[in-house]
Amino acid sequence: MIDLARARTEPSPTIAYRADDARALASCRDDESDGVTCHLGLMDIPDLDATLRSVQRVLKPGGWFVFVIGHPCFLAPQCWHDHRRQRANWPLYPRLPAGTLLAVA
């Protein structure tokens, strides 16, 4: 993914792509980054406290941290892909009557 990101981005002294252990971010200096992103990774990192300390350490004062996590309902182990319909199926509420609508706010 890092190679793909580099290939799709014009070279810039303000963008750095790195693969590192999020719990330490050893390749980053203190107060080095304007921003940090983490997409679909935080829920799989065993030491979240160490990770958040590392992010805080590398961010410049006023820096930003954007992260995306998967909602637990979409991480269901019973999920399967219906190749005929080309869609994923998540049997989340098997006891609800057919046609029941759920609203999430």
Phi and psi restraints in degrees (value plus and minus 20) as a CYANA .aco file:
   2 ILE   PHI     -82.9   -42.9
   2 ILE   PSI     -64.9   -24.9
   3 ASP   PHI     -81.3   -41.3
   3 ASP   PSI     -59.8   -19.8
   4 LEU   PHI     -85.2   -45.2
   4 LEU   PSI     -62.6   -22.6
   5 ALA   PHI     -81.7   -41.7
   5 ALA   PSI     -64.2   -24.2
   6 ARG   PHI     -81.5   -41.5
   6 ARG   PSI     -61.3   -21.3
   7 ALA   PHI     -86.2   -46.2
   7 ALA   PSI     -47.6    -7.6
   8 ARG   PHI    -118.2   -78.2
   8 ARG   PSI     -14.1    25.9
   9 THR   PHI    -143.7  -103.7
   9 THR   PSI     115.7   155.7
  10 GLU   PHI     -84.7   -44.7
  10 GLU   PSI     119.8   159.8
  11 PRO   PHI     -75.5   -35.5
  11 PRO   PSI     115.9   155.9
  12 SER   PHI    -169.9  -129.9
  12 SER   PSI     117.5   157.5
  13 PRO   PHI     -91.6   -51.6
  13 PRO   PSI     -30.4     9.6
  14 THR   PHI    -117.8   -77.8
  14 THR   PSI     -23.2    16.8
  15 ILE   PHI    -138.3   -98.3
  15 ILE   PSI     108.8   148.8
  16 ALA   PHI    -150.3  -110.3
  16 ALA   PSI     103.4   143.4
  17 TYR   PHI    -120.8   -80.8
  17 TYR   PSI     109.5   149.5
  18 ARG   PHI    -159.3  -119.3
  18 ARG   PSI     126.5   166.5
  19 ALA   PHI    -128.8   -88.8
  19 ALA   PSI     101.4   141.4
  20 ASP   PHI    -172.3  -132.3
  20 ASP   PSI     143.7   183.7
  21 ASP   PHI     -95.6   -55.6
  21 ASP   PSI      96.4   136.4
  22 ALA   PHI     -81.8   -41.8
  22 ALA   PSI     -42.5    -2.5
  23 ARG   PHI     -93.7   -53.7
  23 ARG   PSI     -36.9     3.1
  24 ALA   PHI    -146.5  -106.5
  24 ALA   PSI     -54.9   -14.9
  25 LEU   PHI      27.3    67.3
  25 LEU   PSI      29.7    69.7
  26 ALA   PHI     -83.1   -43.1
  26 ALA   PSI     -43.8    -3.8
  27 SER   PHI    -102.2   -62.2
  27 SER   PSI     -20.0    20.0
  28 CYS   PHI    -133.3   -93.3
  28 CYS   PSI     122.1   162.1
  29 ARG   PHI    -106.5   -66.5
  29 ARG   PSI     141.8   181.8
  30 ASP   PHI     -80.9   -40.9
  30 ASP   PSI     123.1   163.1
  31 ASP   PHI      31.7    71.7
  31 ASP   PSI      19.1    59.1
  32 GLU   PHI    -115.6   -75.6
  32 GLU   PSI     -50.0   -10.0
  33 SER   PHI    -130.8   -90.8
  33 SER   PSI     119.8   159.8
  34 ASP   PHI     -92.8   -52.8
  34 ASP   PSI     -53.1   -13.1
  35 GLY   PHI    -175.3  -135.3
  35 GLY   PSI     137.6   177.6
  36 VAL   PHI    -154.1  -114.1
  36 VAL   PSI     118.9   158.9
  37 THR   PHI    -142.2  -102.2
  37 THR   PSI     130.2   170.2
  38 CYS   PHI    -165.7  -125.7
  38 CYS   PSI      93.1   133.1
  39 HIS   PHI    -129.1   -89.1
  39 HIS   PSI      96.3   136.3
  40 LEU   PHI      37.0    77.0
  40 LEU   PSI      18.4    58.4
  41 GLY   PHI    -142.2  -102.2
  41 GLY   PSI     -53.0   -13.0
  42 LEU   PHI     -76.9   -36.9
  42 LEU   PSI     -56.9   -16.9
  43 MET   PHI     -92.5   -52.5
  43 MET   PSI     -30.0    10.0
  44 ASP   PHI    -129.2   -89.2
  44 ASP   PSI     -18.2    21.8
  45 ILE   PHI    -110.6   -70.6
  45 ILE   PSI     103.0   143.0
  46 PRO   PHI     -85.5   -45.5
  46 PRO   PSI     -48.7    -8.7
  47 ASP   PHI    -140.1  -100.1
  47 ASP   PSI      64.6   104.6
  48 LEU   PHI     -83.9   -43.9
  48 LEU   PSI     -57.9   -17.9
  49 ASP   PHI     -79.6   -39.6
  49 ASP   PSI     -66.0   -26.0
  50 ALA   PHI     -83.3   -43.3
  50 ALA   PSI     -58.5   -18.5
  51 THR   PHI     -82.8   -42.8
  51 THR   PSI     -68.2   -28.2
  52 LEU   PHI     -86.2   -46.2
  52 LEU   PSI     -54.2   -14.2
  53 ARG   PHI     -84.4   -44.4
  53 ARG   PSI     -60.9   -20.9
  54 SER   PHI     -84.1   -44.1
  54 SER   PSI     -63.7   -23.7
  55 VAL   PHI     -80.6   -40.6
  55 VAL   PSI     -66.0   -26.0
  56 GLN   PHI     -81.4   -41.4
  56 GLN   PSI     -58.4   -18.4
  57 ARG   PHI     -84.3   -44.3
  57 ARG   PSI     -61.4   -21.4
  58 VAL   PHI    -104.1   -64.1
  58 VAL   PSI     -35.6     4.4
  59 LEU   PHI     -97.3   -57.3
  59 LEU   PSI     118.7   158.7
  60 LYS   PHI     -88.2   -48.2
  60 LYS   PSI     137.3   177.3
  61 PRO   PHI     -74.8   -34.8
  61 PRO   PSI     111.4   151.4
  62 GLY   PHI      62.5   102.5
  62 GLY   PSI     -16.0    24.0
  63 GLY   PHI     -88.9   -48.9
  63 GLY   PSI     149.0   189.0
  64 TRP   PHI    -141.3  -101.3
  64 TRP   PSI     131.8   171.8
  65 PHE   PHI    -150.5  -110.5
  65 PHE   PSI      96.8   136.8
  66 VAL   PHI    -134.2   -94.2
  66 VAL   PSI     108.1   148.1
  67 PHE   PHI    -157.2  -117.2
  67 PHE   PSI     133.8   173.8
  68 VAL   PHI    -145.1  -105.1
  68 VAL   PSI     111.2   151.2
  69 ILE   PHI    -142.1  -102.1
  69 ILE   PSI     134.6   174.6
  70 GLY   PHI     -99.9   -59.9
  70 GLY   PSI     117.6   157.6
  71 HIS   PHI     -92.7   -52.7
  71 HIS   PSI     117.4   157.4
  72 PRO   PHI     -74.6   -34.6
  72 PRO   PSI     -50.0   -10.0
  73 CYS   PHI     -88.8   -48.8
  73 CYS   PSI     -39.1     0.9
  74 PHE   PHI    -117.7   -77.7
  74 PHE   PSI     -15.1    24.9
  75 LEU   PHI    -127.7   -87.7
  75 LEU   PSI       0.5    40.5
  76 ALA   PHI     -83.3   -43.3
  76 ALA   PSI     108.7   148.7
  77 PRO   PHI     -86.7   -46.7
  77 PRO   PSI     -37.5     2.5
  78 GLN   PHI    -106.5   -66.5
  78 GLN   PSI     -15.2    24.8
  79 CYS   PHI     -84.7   -44.7
  79 CYS   PSI     121.1   161.1
  80 TRP   PHI    -162.1  -122.1
  80 TRP   PSI     145.4   185.4
  81 HIS   PHI    -130.3   -90.3
  81 HIS   PSI     106.6   146.6
  82 ASP   PHI    -109.6   -69.6
  82 ASP   PSI      82.4   122.4
  83 HIS   PHI     -89.2   -49.2
  83 HIS   PSI     -47.3    -7.3
  84 ARG   PHI     -86.4   -46.4
  84 ARG   PSI     -63.2   -23.2
  85 ARG   PHI    -113.9   -73.9
  85 ARG   PSI     -26.4    13.6
  86 GLN   PHI      36.0    76.0
  86 GLN   PSI      31.7    71.7
  87 ARG   PHI    -170.9  -130.9
  87 ARG   PSI     137.0   177.0
  88 ALA   PHI    -109.3   -69.3
  88 ALA   PSI     131.6   171.6
  89 ASN   PHI    -145.4  -105.4
  89 ASN   PSI     111.2   151.2
  90 TRP   PHI    -142.6  -102.6
  90 TRP   PSI      85.9   125.9
  91 PRO   PHI     -98.8   -58.8
  91 PRO   PSI      52.0    92.0
  92 LEU   PHI    -101.7   -61.7
  92 LEU   PSI     -57.3   -17.3
  93 TYR   PHI    -147.2  -107.2
  93 TYR   PSI      47.8    87.8
  94 PRO   PHI     -86.6   -46.6
  94 PRO   PSI     -36.5     3.5
  95 ARG   PHI    -114.2   -74.2
  95 ARG   PSI     -25.0    15.0
  96 LEU   PHI     -99.2   -59.2
  96 LEU   PSI     123.1   163.1
  97 PRO   PHI     -82.7   -42.7
  97 PRO   PSI     128.6   168.6
  98 ALA   PHI     -76.5   -36.5
  98 ALA   PSI     118.9   158.9
  99 GLY   PHI      71.1   111.1
  99 GLY   PSI     -24.6    15.4
 100 THR   PHI     -89.1   -49.1
 100 THR   PSI     112.5   152.5
 101 LEU   PHI    -122.8   -82.8
 101 LEU   PSI     116.8   156.8
 102 LEU   PHI    -133.1   -93.1
 102 LEU   PSI     116.8   156.8
 103 ALA   PHI    -134.7   -94.7
 103 ALA   PSI     111.8   151.8
 104 VAL   PHI    -138.6   -98.6
 104 VAL   PSI     105.4   145.4
